[in-house]
């Protein structure tokens, strides 16, 4: 089918644009290189050095007012320097904190402390270092700013000094000279104030530097102690437990020491972060209001039974708000064992309230048991963290945990086998916890206290955090579900059409992040996180040489991740375009897939170059590889390159679009996808045929729907000789015009095609705007023509033939010429055959049948 003439200039213009773009692609690098060479050859003119110049006499009053205003604002800024004043005032308090930490018994040898106390003191040292580092950074920034101000004051001083000398030489008015002297006096005062503040800051900076050195030395001792304790983890560090029972009389002193240490830490945190409690309270009220609003809307609408469990927290909004707030407390307070212990105890209250609606029934017993263990563990951690009493309590926790877990897991083994997903993982973790408890029992009894403490406390805290994260995941799933069902979200076509898929993707990402956070926490509890991180960093930074290319696993991983992110961003943008933008836009047919394809390859290409840049790989390292690849393309990949370039031509010229009906050789079908190498044509039999793009460009392609979707339908018909041709034509035209799917321009045409063997041959030709409905319309027209001709009394003949016999035997001749006697009335005889000469009931010997 031929396309309309207006389409040709578009295709020609698209070809020109493609050629121009390719020419720019190849010529721009050469032009840029030439410009760089020209710029390198052109010497730069040396900048003229200009010194200070005196102020013109006519400008002295106005300039004096400007500079005096600047000096007044500078004096005000120097007088009101809250950051510097705060740092100077906080130095004595920081020194007292350092002295208090240094005076604690065992700080000279931190390996003598228990694991928890050592971590607690180390975190306090880290907090002191963070405070000192922040103060040091603030002083450095302030000093840089003051240094710039002092340089400007010196320039002003030189400029106004020359102005004073000029005023004396030119005998200017005394009033102008006094004005100049006033400016110089103010400059001198400002320089003095700036120098004084710089001296004060220098003194404070020196003190902070000295204190940072002391803190770094203390942290080095703690790090060395931690390393030694890790190395000694598998060595006995105490007597067997039965030999320590006589030391229970020292429990009182240990209780007092632990209590005083925890109180000191708590008071320090309270003093520094008292204002954060108000922010935390505001956060709690905000979350509570949001949950109340969601709960009200949730009650007013019909509830989907599938999400009833996920939204059960809405029935307990206060507990849910408190749970979210306590989990977010880490954003408001520093990391500390004491703060973590207190927060973990406080989280128990909303957790117990949310458990009946958020935790699966099969896991509630395990949750309540872990809650009891956590209460006991956190209580004795806050009261006593070393000594004989601590070992006895630790042993009791280990024995109770091991026995209860083994008993519960064996008793409910068949019930828990039905769990899936994260719940089934929790059951497997429970078995590992039982094994860890058993190892801790043996280690504690025989004097491996560090190992027992790490296994028991790490197992309890890790298992309980796993339950907490299960609740977090369920809570997050309910919030996401409710968010997607809000009227605002339902305005989005993508959310309405892909509600379940979006929720599944979001929760999948959330589950992976939650699982990763849990694994990191567990590794930290068992003392493996630092070593694993160090080993991973060492492996990633290990150099790898592939031929002339120097790289590392870190560069390779960065490249892969950056490229993966680019692909995901491309998929997200295409999803948004196809579900939100295209349905609301009046685009031409086939334009949407083209735009999506261009966006996809543009983002992936940018992502590739970004990945190369982020991974630190130099493109010059690929020179030999690219050269070899070019040779391979020239010899072995000619068809691939041909199809690639043909795909670009299809994208820009668009002679074939998605949705077009094309005919390539013997193949006819609808184009379902245009790729960069090949396109997919779906035949009318349902087969998907992959056609290389080169065939769509270099071979003859019939595009039935290039300009529009109109189609001509031809219905041939024959009528008996003796029929009126004009009547037949009028009947056919009326049938064609009455059909609802035919168009008026061009209108129906009825043609007399000629004289056939048995009929007068006519043909009805009509046009329709629905190309895909051509066969249906042709069938309906045929039925309508048959009815119209029958109503008009016009006969549709069937083919007839006359048989002439040249030679016949005598017997056959007599049989053909002898008349057959009429049958007597009676029942029909179905068992006898009619003689060959008997006339048929349809019309006798000379009737209309074939002879």
ZAMARGU-4260 file (C-alpha; in steps of 0.2 Angstrom, whole numbers, plus 5000, padded with zeros to 4 digits):
<rodrens>
0) 5000/5000/5000 | 5007/5017/4995 | 5010/5030/5009 | 5003/5048/5008 | 5015/5061/5000
5) 5016/5072/5016 | 5025/5058/5025 | 5040/5059/5013 | 5048/5075/5019 | 5047/5069/5037
10) 5057/5054/5033 | 5070/5064/5023 | 5071/5076/5037 | 5074/5062/5049 | 5088/5055/5038
15) 5096/5072/5038 | 5095/5074/5056 | 5103/5056/5059 | 5117/5060/5047 | 5120/5077/5055
20) 5120/5069/5072 | 5132/5055/5067 | 5144/5068/5059 | 5144/5079/5075 | 5147/5063/5085
25) 5163/5059/5075 | 5169/5077/5072 | 5166/5085/5089 | 5180/5075/5098 | 5193/5081/5084
30) 5187/5099/5085 | 5188/5098/5104 | 5206/5091/5103 | 5211/5105/5090 | 5204/5118/5102
35) 5214/5111/5116 | 5230/5111/5106 | 5227/5129/5101 | 5224/5134/5119 | 5239/5125/5124
40) 5250/5134/5111 | 5243/5151/5115 | 5253/5158/5129 | 5243/5167/5143 | 5247/5185/5145
45) 5254/5189/5162 | 5242/5197/5174 | 5245/5215/5178 | 5250/5217/5196 | 5241/5232/5203
50) 5244/5239/5221 | 5233/5249/5232 | 5228/5266/5225 | 5222/5281/5235 | 5204/5286/5236
55) 5199/5300/5224 | 5195/5316/5234 | 5177/5317/5227 | 5174/5299/5232 | 5181/5301/5250
60) 5164/5305/5259 | 5154/5291/5251 | 5168/5278/5252 | 5171/5282/5270 | 5153/5279/5274
65) 5154/5262/5265 | 5170/5256/5274 | 5164/5263/5291 | 5148/5253/5289 | 5158/5237/5285
70) 5169/5240/5300 | 5154/5242/5311 | 5146/5226/5305 | 5163/5217/5307 | 5164/5223/5325
75) 5147/5217/5329 | 5151/5200/5321 | 5166/5199/5332 | 5157/5203/5347 | 5143/5191/5344
80) 5152/5175/5340 | 5142/5161/5348 | 5151/5146/5341 | 5168/5152/5347 | 5161/5157/5364
85) 5152/5141/5366 | 5168/5131/5361 | 5179/5141/5373 | 5166/5139/5387 | 5165/5120/5384
90) 5183/5117/5385 | 5183/5115/5405 | 5168/5103/5404 | 5177/5093/5391 | 5193/5092/5401
95) 5183/5086/5416 | 5175/5072/5406 | 5192/5067/5400 | 5199/5067/5418 | 5184/5057/5424
100) 5186/5044/5411 | 5205/5043/5414 | 5202/5042/5433 | 5191/5027/5431 | 5199/5011/5438
105) 5205/5000/5425 | 5206/5013/5411 | 5225/5011/5411 | 5222/4993/5407 | 5205/4992/5399
110) 5207/4973/5395 | 5203/4971/5414 | 5186/4978/5411 | 5171/4967/5406 | 5166/4968/5388
115) 5151/4979/5391 | 5160/4991/5402 | 5174/4992/5390 | 5162/4996/5376 | 5153/5009/5387
120) 5169/5018/5391 | 5175/5017/5373 | 5159/5025/5366 | 5161/5039/5379 | 5179/5042/5373
125) 5172/5042/5355 | 5159/5055/5359 | 5172/5066/5367 | 5183/5064/5352 | 5168/5069/5341
130) 5165/5084/5351 | 5183/5089/5350 | 5184/5086/5332 | 5168/5097/5329 | 5175/5111/5339
135) 5192/5110/5330 | 5183/5110/5313 | 5173/5125/5319 | 5188/5135/5324 | 5197/5131/5308
140) 5183/5138/5298 | 5181/5153/5309 | 5200/5156/5308 | 5200/5155/5289 | 5186/5168/5289
145) 5195/5179/5301 | 5211/5178/5291 | 5202/5184/5276 | 5194/5198/5286 | 5211/5203/5292
150) 5219/5203/5274 | 5205/5214/5269 | 5208/5226/5284 | 5226/5227/5279 | 5221/5232/5261
155) 5210/5245/5267 | 5223/5251/5279 | 5235/5253/5265 | 5222/5261/5254 | 5217/5274/5267
160) 5235/5278/5272 | 5239/5282/5254 | 5223/5293/5254 | 5229/5302/5269 | 5246/5306/5262
165) 5238/5312/5246 | 5226/5323/5256 | 5241/5331/5264 | 5251/5333/5248 | 5236/5341/5239
170) 5231/5352/5254 | 5213/5345/5254 | 5200/5351/5266 | 5202/5348/5284 | 5185/5340/5285
175) 5190/5326/5272 | 5207/5323/5281 | 5198/5321/5298 | 5186/5309/5289 | 5201/5299/5283
180) 5209/5298/5300 | 5192/5292/5307 | 5192/5278/5295 | 5210/5273/5299 | 5206/5273/5318
185) 5191/5261/5315 | 5202/5250/5304 | 5215/5249/5318 | 5202/5245/5331 | 5195/5231/5320
190) 5212/5224/5316 | 5216/5223/5335 | 5199/5214/5338 | 5202/5202/5324 | 5220/5198/5331
195) 5213/5196/5348 | 5200/5184/5343 | 5213/5174/5332 | 5225/5173/5347 | 5211/5167/5358
200) 5206/5154/5345 | 5224/5149/5343 | 5225/5145/5361 | 5208/5136/5361 | 5214/5126/5345
205) 5230/5121/5354 | 5221/5115/5369 | 5209/5105/5358 | 5223/5098/5348 | 5232/5092/5364
210) 5216/5084/5371 | 5213/5075/5354 | 5230/5068/5356 | 5226/5061/5373 | 5209/5055/5368
215) 5217/5046/5353 | 5229/5038/5364 | 5215/5031/5375 | 5206/5025/5361 | 5221/5016/5354
220) 5223/5007/5371 | 5205/5002/5370 | 5206/4996/5353 | 5222/4986/5357 | 5213/4979/5372
225) 5198/4974/5361 | 5210/4965/5349 | 5219/4956/5363 | 5202/4950/5370 | 5197/4944/5353
230) 5213/4934/5352 | 5210/4927/5369 | 5192/4924/5366 | 5196/4905/5365 | 5207/4905/5380
235) 5201/4904/5398 | 5200/4921/5407 | 5194/4915/5424 | 5192/4901/5436 | 5179/4888/5434
240) 5163/4894/5441 | 5163/4882/5456 | 5179/4890/5462 | 5171/4908/5461 | 5156/4905/5473
245) 5167/4911/5488 | 5168/4929/5480 | 5150/4932/5481 | 5154/4944/5496 | 5161/4956/5484
250) 5145/4959/5475 | 5140/4975/5485 | 5156/4984/5479 | 5153/4978/5461 | 5135/4984/5462
255) 5140/5001/5468 | 5154/5003/5455 | 5142/4998/5441 | 5128/5009/5447 | 5140/5024/5449
260) 5147/5022/5431 | 5130/5020/5423 | 5123/5035/5433 | 5137/5046/5427 | 5135/5041/5409
265) 5116/5044/5410 | 5118/5061/5418 | 5131/5066/5405 | 5119/5061/5391 | 5105/5069/5399
270) 5115/5085/5401 | 5120/5086/5383 | 5104/5080/5375 | 5090/5086/5386 | 5083/5097/5371
275) 5083/5081/5360 | 5069/5074/5372 | 5058/5088/5367 | 5061/5084/5348 | 5058/5066/5352
280) 5041/5070/5360 | 5036/5081/5345 | 5040/5066/5334 | 5030/5055/5344 | 5015/5066/5344
285) 5017/5068/5325 | 5017/5050/5322 | 5002/5047/5333 | 4992/5060/5324 | 4996/5052/5307
290) 4991/5035/5313 | 4975/5041/5320 | 4971/5049/5303 | 4975/5033/5294 | 4965/5023/5307
295) 4950/5034/5304 | 4951/5033/5285 | 4954/5014/5287 | 4938/5012/5297 | 4927/5022/5285
300) 4932/5011/5270 | 4929/4993/5266 | 4944/4982/5273 | 4952/4970/5262 | 4954/4953/5271
305) 4971/4951/5263 | 4978/4966/5272 | 4969/4965/5289 | 4984/4957/5297 | 4996/4970/5290
310) 4985/4985/5296 | 4981/4978/5313 | 4993/4990/5322 | 4980/5004/5318 | 4969/4997/5332
315) 4983/5001/5344 | 4989/5018/5338 | 4998/5024/5354 | 5008/5008/5355 | 5012/5009/5337
320) 5018/5027/5339 | 5028/5023/5354 | 5036/5009/5345 | 5041/5019/5330 | 5047/5033/5341
325) 5059/5022/5352 | 5066/5014/5336 | 5070/5031/5329 | 5078/5037/5345 | 5095/5034/5338
330) 5093/5049/5327 | 5091/5060/5342 | 5104/5052/5355 | 5122/5046/5353 | 5126/5028/5352
335) 5129/5021/5369 | 5127/5004/5377 | 5118/5012/5392 | 5106/5021/5380 | 5104/5005/5369
340) 5099/4995/5385 | 5087/5008/5391 | 5079/5010/5374 | 5078/4991/5372 | 5069/4990/5389
345) 5057/5004/5384 | 5053/4995/5368 | 5046/4980/5377 | 5031/4990/5382 | 5024/4994/5365
350) 5030/4977/5359 | 5020/4967/5371 | 5005/4978/5366 | 5007/4975/5347 | 5012/4957/5348
355) 4994/4950/5347 | 4991/4959/5331 | 5008/4960/5323 | 5017/4944/5327 | 5011/4927/5320
360) 5003/4916/5332 | 5016/4902/5330 | 5030/4914/5335 | 5021/4923/5350 | 5027/4910/5363
365) 5045/4913/5357 | 5043/4931/5358 | 5036/4931/5376 | 5050/4920/5381 | 5063/4931/5373
370) 5055/4946/5381 | 5058/4938/5398 | 5076/4934/5394 | 5079/4952/5388 | 5072/4959/5404
375) 5083/4949/5415 | 5098/4952/5404 | 5096/4971/5403 | 5092/4972/5421 | 5108/4964/5427
380) 5118/4973/5414 | 5112/4989/5422 | 5116/4983/5439 | 5131/4972/5438 | 5142/4967/5424
385) 5156/4958/5431 | 5160/4946/5446 | 5153/4930/5452 | 5135/4936/5453 | 5136/4941/5434
390) 5143/4923/5430 | 5129/4915/5439 | 5115/4925/5431 | 5123/4923/5414 | 5123/4904/5417
395) 5105/4904/5422 | 5101/4914/5406 | 5110/4902/5395 | 5102/4886/5403 | 5085/4893/5403
400) 5086/4899/5385 | 5094/4882/5379 | 5081/4871/5388 | 5066/4881/5383 | 5071/4883/5365
405) 5075/4865/5362 | 5058/4860/5371 | 5048/4872/5361 | 5056/4869/5344 | 5054/4850/5346
410) 5036/4851/5353 | 5030/4863/5339 | 5040/4856/5325 | 5026/4851/5314 | 5016/4867/5317
415) 5031/4878/5312 | 5035/4868/5296 | 5020/4877/5288 | 5028/4894/5290 | 5036/4903/5275
420) 5047/4917/5271 | 5054/4927/5286 | 5045/4917/5299 | 5053/4901/5293 | 5070/4910/5294
425) 5066/4914/5312 | 5063/4896/5316 | 5080/4891/5309 | 5088/4906/5318 | 5080/4899/5334
430) 5089/4882/5332 | 5106/4891/5330 | 5102/4901/5346 | 5099/4885/5355 | 5116/4879/5350
435) 5124/4895/5355 | 5116/4894/5372 | 5123/4877/5374 | 5141/4882/5370 | 5139/4897/5381
440) 5134/4885/5396 | 5150/4875/5393 | 5161/4890/5391 | 5155/4899/5407 | 5156/4883/5418
445) 5175/4881/5413 | 5180/4899/5414 | 5178/4905/5396 | 5168/4920/5403 | 5171/4932/5388
450) 5165/4918/5376 | 5150/4914/5386 | 5146/4933/5388 | 5147/4936/5370 | 5137/4920/5365
455) 5123/4923/5378 | 5120/4941/5376 | 5123/4942/5358 | 5111/4928/5355 | 5097/4935/5366
460) 5099/4953/5359 | 5100/4946/5341 | 5085/4935/5342 | 5075/4949/5350 | 5080/4961/5337
465) 5075/4949/5324 | 5057/4948/5332 | 5057/4967/5333 | 5062/4969/5314 | 5048/4957/5310
470) 5036/4969/5318 | 5045/4983/5309 | 5043/4974/5292 | 5024/4970/5296 | 5021/4988/5302
475) 5030/4995/5286 | 5020/4984/5275 | 5003/4990/5283 | 5009/5008/5281 | 5014/5006/5263
480) 4997/4997/5259 | 4987/5011/5267 | 4998/5024/5258 | 4994/5016/5241 | 4975/5016/5245
485) 4974/5034/5250 | 4964/5045/5238 | 4980/5055/5234 | 4989/5039/5228 | 4974/5033/5219
490) 4975/5048/5207 | 4990/5039/5199 | 4986/5028/5185 | 5002/5017/5188 | 4996/5014/5207
495) 4979/5010/5201 | 4985/4998/5188 | 5000/4990/5197 | 4995/4991/5215 | 5000/4974/5220
500) 5016/4974/5210 | 5022/4991/5218 | 5018/4985/5235 | 5028/4969/5232 | 5043/4978/5225
505) 5043/4991/5239 | 5042/4977/5253 | 5055/4967/5244 | 5068/4981/5245 | 5062/4984/5263
510) 5065/4966/5268 | 5082/4966/5260 | 5087/4982/5269 | 5080/4975/5286 | 5089/4958/5284
515) 5105/4967/5280 | 5104/4978/5295 | 5100/4963/5306 | 5115/4953/5299 | 5127/4969/5302
520) 5120/4970/5320 | 5122/4951/5323 | 5140/4952/5317 | 5144/4966/5329 | 5136/4957/5343
525) 5148/4942/5340 | 5163/4953/5337 | 5165/4948/5319 | 5159/4964/5311 | 5176/4974/5311
530) 5186/4959/5305 | 5174/4955/5291 | 5173/4973/5286 | 5193/4974/5286 | 5195/4958/5276
535) 5181/4964/5264 | 5190/4981/5262 | 5207/4973/5259 | 5200/4961/5246 | 5191/4975/5237
540) 5207/4986/5236 | 5218/4971/5230 | 5225/4976/5213 | 5221/4966/5198 | 5230/4967/5182
545) 5221/4961/5166 | 5234/4963/5152 | 5238/4982/5152 | 5222/4986/5162 | 5225/4989/5181
550) 5210/4988/5191 | 5203/4980/5207 | 5188/4971/5214 | 5182/4988/5221 | 5182/4996/5204
555) 5173/4981/5196 | 5160/4981/5209 | 5157/5000/5208 | 5156/4998/5189 | 5143/4984/5190
560) 5133/4993/5204 | 5133/5009/5194 | 5127/5001/5178 | 5114/4991/5188 | 5107/5007/5196
565) 5106/5015/5178 | 5096/5000/5172 | 5084/5001/5186 | 5082/5020/5184 | 5079/5017/5166
570) 5066/5004/5170 | 5058/5016/5183 | 5057/5030/5171 | 5049/5020/5157 | 5037/5013/5169
575) 5032/5031/5174 | 5031/5036/5156 | 5021/5022/5150 | 5008/5023/5164 | 5007/5041/5168
580) 5013/5052/5154 | 5008/5043/5138 | 4990/5040/5142 | 4988/5058/5146 | 4997/5064/5130
585) 4991/5065/5112 | 5005/5056/5104 | 5006/5049/5087 | 5005/5030/5085 | 5021/5022/5088
590) 5029/5038/5096 | 5028/5031/5114 | 5038/5015/5111 | 5051/5026/5102 | 5053/5038/5116
595) 5054/5024/5129 | 5068/5016/5118 | 5078/5032/5117 | 5076/5036/5135 | 5082/5018/5140
600) 5097/5019/5129 | 5101/5037/5134 | 5101/5033/5152 | 5110/5016/5150 | 5124/5025/5140
605) 5125/5039/5153 | 5126/5026/5167 | 5140/5017/5158 | 5151/5032/5157 | 5146/5037/5175
610) 5151/5019/5180 | 5167/5020/5171 | 5171/5037/5179 | 5165/5031/5197 | 5175/5015/5196
615) 5191/5025/5192 | 5194/5016/5176 | 5203/5026/5162 | 5196/5024/5145 | 5214/5025/5138
620) 5217/5008/5146 | 5204/5001/5134 | 5213/5007/5119 | 5220/4990/5113 | 5204/4982/5118
625) 5194/4994/5108 | 5206/4992/5093 | 5204/4973/5093 | 5186/4975/5095 | 5185/4986/5080
630) 5194/4973/5070 | 5182/4960/5076 | 5168/4971/5071 | 5175/4974/5054 | 5177/4955/5050
635) 5165/4945/5061 | 5151/4957/5066 | 5146/4965/5050 | 5128/4960/5051 | 5127/4965/5069
640) 5133/4982/5065 | 5122/4983/5050 | 5107/4979/5061 | 5112/4991/5074 | 5113/5006/5062
645) 5097/5000/5054 | 5089/5000/5071 | 5095/5018/5073 | 5087/5023/5056 | 5071/5014/5061
650) 5071/5024/5077 | 5074/5041/5069 | 5066/5040/5052 | 5051/5029/5058 | 5046/5020/5042
655) 5040/5006/5053 | 5032/5009/5070 | 5026/4998/5084 | 5008/4993/5079 | 5010/4994/5060
660) 5004/4980/5049 | 5019/4976/5038 | 5022/4963/5024 | 5040/4957/5023 | 5042/4944/5009
665) 5029/4930/5013 | 5027/4936/5031 | 5013/4948/5036 | 5009/4953/5054 | 5009/4967/5066
670) 5025/4975/5073 | 5025/4972/5092 | 5043/4978/5096 | 5057/4988/5088 | 5074/4984/5096
675) 5091/4990/5093 | 5096/4974/5083 | 5080/4966/5078 | 5061/4969/5078 | 5047/4957/5082
680) 5033/4955/5070 | 5018/4945/5077 | 5009/4936/5062 | 4990/4933/5061 | 4993/4915/5066
685) 5000/4920/5083 | 5018/4917/5079 | 5031/4930/5084 | 5044/4932/5071 | 5061/4940/5074
690) 5066/4951/5059 | 5083/4958/5059 | 5082/4977/5057 | 5093/4976/5041 | 5079/4967/5032
695) 5067/4981/5036 | 5078/4994/5029 | 5087/4985/5014 | 5072/4974/5007 | 5055/4979/5000
700) 5043/4981/5015 | 5025/4984/5013 | 5018/4995/5027 | 4999/4994/5026 | 4997/5007/5040
705) 5011/5019/5038 | 5000/5035/5036 | 4983/5029/5042 | 4974/5013/5046 | 4962/5014/5031
710) 4959/4998/5021 | 4950/4994/5005 | 4939/4979/5005 | 4934/4970/4989 | 4919/4958/4988
715) 4917/4949/4971 | 4899/4943/4966 | 4892/4934/4951 | 4873/4935/4946 | 4864/4925/4933
720) 4863/4930/4915 | 4847/4940/4912 | 4849/4951/4927 | 4848/4970/4926 | 4866/4976/4929
725) 4861/4993/4935 | 4849/4986/4948 | 4864/4975/4953 | 4875/4990/4955 | 4862/5000/4965
730) 4860/4985/4977 | 4878/4983/4980 | 4881/5002/4982 | 4866/5002/4995 | 4874/4987/5005
735) 4891/4995/5005 | 4884/5012/5011 | 4873/5005/5024 | 4887/4996/5033 | 4892/5005/5049
740) 4911/5002/5047 | 4913/5009/5030 | 4918/5027/5026 | 4911/5040/5014 | 4927/5047/5007
745) 4931/5037/4997 | 4914/5030/4996 | 4908/5012/4990 | 4911/5008/4971 | 4901/4994/4962
750) 4910/4988/4946 | 4904/4977/4932 | 4920/4966/4929 | 4915/4956/4914 | 4905/4941/4907
755) 4909/4925/4916 | 4906/4907/4911 | 4891/4906/4921 | 4887/4923/4928 | 4889/4942/4926
760) 4904/4946/4937 | 4903/4962/4948 | 4914/4968/4962 | 4910/4979/4977 | 4924/4990/4984
765) 4923/4999/5000 | 4935/5008/5012 | 4935/5006/5031 | 4945/5016/5044 | 4948/5000/5055
770) 4962/4990/5046 | 4961/4976/5059 | 4942/4973/5055 | 4944/4970/5037 | 4940/4952/5037
775) 4925/4954/5048 | 4918/4968/5037 | 4921/4958/5022 | 4911/4943/5029 | 4897/4955/5035
780) 4896/4963/5018 | 4895/4946/5009 | 4880/4941/5020 | 4871/4957/5017 | 4874/4956/4998
785) 4866/4938/4998 | 4851/4944/5007 | 4849/4960/4997 | 4850/4950/4980 | 4838/4937/4986
790) 4825/4951/4991 | 4828/4959/4974 | 4824/4943/4965 | 4841/4942/4958 | 4848/4925/4956
795) 4865/4920/4960 | 4870/4905/4948 | 4881/4891/4951 | 4893/4884/4938 | 4884/4873/4924
800) 4892/4862/4911 | 4885/4853/4895 | 4891/4835/4892 | 4892/4830/4873 | 4893/4811/4870
805) 4903/4806/4854 | 4900/4787/4854 | 4888/4777/4865 | 4885/4758/4864 | 4868/4752/4858
810) 4862/4747/4876 | 4867/4763/4883 | 4859/4773/4869 | 4842/4763/4872 | 4844/4766/4891
815) 4846/4785/4888 | 4831/4786/4876 | 4819/4774/4883 | 4806/4784/4894 | 4804/4778/4912
820) 4787/4773/4918 | 4779/4783/4932 | 4780/4775/4949 | 4764/4770/4957 | 4759/4779/4973
825) 4766/4769/4988 | 4779/4769/5001 | 4796/4776/4995 | 4808/4763/4990 | 4825/4768/4997
830) 4833/4752/4993 | 4833/4753/4974 | 4844/4764/4963 | 4838/4775/4950 | 4842/4770/4932
835) 4855/4781/4923 | 4842/4787/4911 | 4829/4792/4924 | 4826/4811/4925 | 4830/4819/4942
840) 4816/4826/4953 | 4825/4843/4951 | 4821/4846/4933 | 4819/4831/4922 | 4831/4825/4909
845) 4834/4843/4903 | 4834/4851/4920 | 4847/4862/4928 | 4858/4848/4934 | 4875/4844/4927
850) 4874/4831/4912
</rodrens>
